[in-house]
Amino acid sequence: MVDPAQYQQRLKNFDFDVTTQRYVMRNTPGVELRSYFGSTAAKMDGSLNLAGIADPAVDALTERVLAAKSRDELETAARALDRVLRAAHYWVPHWYKASHHTAHWDKFSRPETKPRFDRGILDTWWYDEGKAAKLVQKVAANPEAAEGSGPSPLLIIAGLIGLALAGYILVRLRRPAKKQ
C-alpha cells in the first residue's frame, strides 16, 4: 500500500509491477499513439507509455496510422497496430461494457435512433409533458407508495455506521500485533 503521492511518483518513474490505467482513444487515432506506445515515450519519465513499449514494429505502424491518406489506409494500419500490441500481451483489457444502464423518471423522451458513441442524455433527450402528466396522475392515485417507497434516512445512516465499524475491525484484525 502506498499513499496517492507515492503512487503518482511511482507511475511517473515506472516503478511498479502491475497497475491499472484507462486509455480513452479518439474515433480517429492521432499523435497520441506516440505517447501511449512509442519508443521515445518509453524512455521519458511521466509519459503515458506505462507498459514501456519500445518496439520498432509498433513505431513503424504508428507512423503508418498517422500518415494514412484515406479511411481505408487508416483502418488497415490501425488494425495491424492493434494486432501487434495485443500479440505482445502488454495489458489485460477490462472496464468494457457494451451497454449502459440509466435510472430516470419516466417523463423524458428520446429519439428512436440513438447517438453512435454517446448516451446522448443531455443532448438528445427532451421533457415530455404527456409522460410527466401520466406520472403525476400515477403518484396522485397512490400517494402512500410514492412517500414510503425507500428506506428511512435513519436506517441508511445505521447501515453506513455498521459498514464503517466492520471495516475498522477488519483493518485492526489484519495488522500484526506490536511487540513491546
C-alpha positions in Angstrom: 0.0 0.0 0.0 1.3 3.4 -0.9 -0.2 6.9 -0.4 -1.5 8.8 -3.5 1.6 11.0 -3.9 3.9 8.0 -3.8 1.6 6.1 -6.3 1.8 9.0 -8.7 5.6 9.2 -8.3 6.0 5.5 -9.0 3.8 5.8 -12.1 6.0 8.7 -13.4 9.2 6.7 -12.7 7.7 3.4 -14.0 8.5 1.9 -10.5 5.7 -0.7 -10.4 5.0 -4.3 -11.3 1.3 -4.0 -12.3 -1.1 -1.1 -12.5 -4.4 -0.2 -14.0 -4.9 2.6 -16.5 -7.9 3.6 -18.6 -6.9 4.6 -22.2 -9.5 6.6 -24.0 -8.8 6.9 -27.7 -10.5 9.2 -30.2 -12.5 7.7 -33.0 -9.7 8.7 -35.4 -6.4 7.9 -33.7 -3.7 10.6 -34.0 -0.4 11.7 -32.5 -1.4 10.5 -29.0 -0.4 7.0 -30.2 3.2 8.0 -29.9 2.6 9.0 -26.3 0.9 5.7 -25.5 3.0 3.2 -27.5 6.1 5.0 -28.9 9.7 4.0 -28.1 10.6 7.6 -27.3 7.9 7.9 -24.7 9.0 4.6 -23.1 12.3 6.4 -22.1 10.6 9.5 -20.8 9.6 9.8 -17.1 6.0 10.7 -16.7 4.9 9.5 -20.2 1.7 7.6 -20.9 3.6 4.6 -22.2 3.2 2.7 -18.9 4.0 -0.7 -20.4 7.4 0.6 -21.6 6.7 -0.4 -25.2 9.9 0.2 -27.2 9.3 -1.8 -30.4 10.4 -0.7 -33.9 7.4 -2.5 -35.4 5.0 -0.6 -33.2 6.7 2.7 -34.0 6.5 1.9 -37.8 2.8 1.0 -37.6 2.1 4.1 -35.5 3.7 6.2 -38.2 1.6 4.4 -40.9 -1.5 5.2 -39.0 -0.5 8.9 -38.8 0.5 9.0 -42.5 -2.7 7.4 -43.8 -4.3 9.3 -46.7 -7.7 7.6 -46.6 -10.0 6.0 -44.2 -9.2 2.5 -45.6 -5.5 3.1 -45.1 -6.1 4.3 -41.6 -8.2 1.3 -40.7 -5.7 -1.2 -42.1 -2.8 0.4 -40.3 -4.7 0.8 -37.0 -5.9 -2.9 -37.1 -2.3 -4.0 -37.8 -1.1 -1.9 -34.8 -3.8 -3.4 -32.7 -2.8 -6.9 -33.6 0.9 -6.3 -32.8 0.0 -4.7 -29.4 -2.4 -7.5 -28.5 0.1 -10.2 -29.5 2.7 -8.8 -27.2 0.4 -9.0 -24.1 1.2 -5.6 -22.8 -2.1 -5.3 -21.0 -5.3 -7.1 -19.9 -8.3 -5.3 -21.3 -11.0 -4.6 -18.8 -13.6 -1.9 -18.0 -15.7 -2.6 -21.1 -19.4 -2.9 -21.2 -21.3 -2.7 -24.5 -24.3 -1.1 -22.9 -25.2 1.5 -20.3 -27.9 1.5 -17.6 -29.6 4.7 -16.7 -32.2 5.4 -14.0 -34.6 8.3 -14.7 -38.1 9.5 -14.1 -40.3 8.4 -17.0 -41.0 11.9 -18.1 -38.4 12.2 -20.8 -38.5 11.1 -24.4 -35.6 10.0 -26.6 -35.1 9.7 -30.3 -35.5 6.3 -31.9 -32.0 6.5 -33.4 -29.5 6.9 -30.6 -26.1 8.6 -30.9 -23.4 6.0 -32.0 -20.7 6.8 -29.4 -22.6 8.6 -26.6 -25.7 8.0 -24.5 -26.9 11.5 -25.6 -28.8 12.1 -22.4 -28.2 15.8 -22.2 -28.1 16.4 -26.0 -31.0 14.4 -27.3 -33.5 13.7 -24.5 -36.4 16.1 -24.0 -39.0 16.8 -21.4 -42.3 15.1 -22.5 -45.3 16.8 -21.0 -47.6 13.9 -21.7 -45.4 11.4 -19.8 -45.0 13.9 -17.0 -48.8 14.2 -16.6 -49.2 10.4 -16.5 -46.5 10.2 -13.8 -48.3 12.9 -11.7 -51.6 11.0 -12.1 -49.9 7.8 -11.0 -48.5 9.4 -7.9 -51.7 11.2 -7.1 -53.6 7.8 -7.3 -51.3 6.1 -4.9 -49.5 8.7 -2.6 -48.5 6.2 0.0 -46.4 4.2 -2.5 -44.6 7.4 -3.5 -43.9 8.5 0.0 -42.7 5.4 1.7 -41.0 3.7 -1.3 -37.5 3.9 0.1 -35.7 3.1 3.3 -35.7 5.8 6.1 -32.7 8.1 6.5 -32.0 6.6 9.9 -31.8 3.1 8.5 -29.4 4.3 5.9 -27.2 6.0 8.5 -27.2 3.0 10.7 -26.2 0.8 7.8 -23.3 3.1 6.9 -22.1 3.2 10.6 -22.3 -0.7 10.6 -20.2 -0.9 7.4 -17.6 1.6 8.8 -17.3 -0.4 12.0 -16.9 -3.7 10.2 -14.2 -2.1 8.0 -12.4 -0.8 11.1 -12.5 -4.2 12.8 -11.2 -5.9 9.6 -8.3 -3.5 9.4 -7.4 -3.9 13.0 -7.5 -7.7 12.7 -5.2 -7.7 9.7 -2.5 -5.6 11.4 0.2 -7.6 13.1 0.4 -7.1 16.9 3.0 -4.6 18.1 5.9 -6.1 20.1 6.6 -4.4 23.4 
